[in-house]
Amino acid sequence: MAYPMYNNQYYINELQAMKDRIDTQIRQHQNQTQYQQPLQQPITQNFQLAPNPTNNELESKYAENIEEVKNTFVMKTGIFINKDFTSLWVKDVTGKIRTFRTEEVIEMDEKDKEIYELKKQIQEMKGMILNESEYSNTIADEPDGNKITKRVSTNKKSNAK
């Protein structure tokens, strides 16, 4: 079957228009995927094997006993203290451990200091009173007959030559 020339040209024009539309759609799709690809970044996973480095010179942590301190890895000087604050351990990067005992220092205000000084003075006075009463009791208990008095004259000349 032969188609007239006019119909052939019409058919070719239609095919050409269809091809142009498909090419345009392909270009638009390629442009969209180019803009979308940078948004899809690859998934990366980092593993941190050591704690974050900070500018602090010391690490610190609660510890129950020295065994826990011995088993703890430090990357810089570490201070360990028990929860009741009575023992303190200092561990350096070589593994050397120093142990300290601590005690609480209670700051006193002026009134507390004055009360402390007055109590101290009262205790000293009580001690002096007790010592004096003991001394007077021992003297009062001694009988006068047991006392022997010797008089030595310093005016005599000695015969020693």
URDATA-V413437 format. One record per helix or strand of 3 or more residues. SS is the DSSP state (A for helix, B for strand). FROM is the first residue (numbers start at 1). LEN is the number of residues. If there is no record, write none. Layout:
SS/FROM/LEN + SS/FROM/LEN
This chain:
A/5/33 + B/59/4 + A/66/5 + B/78/4 + B/87/5 + B/97/5 + A/110/32 + A/144/3
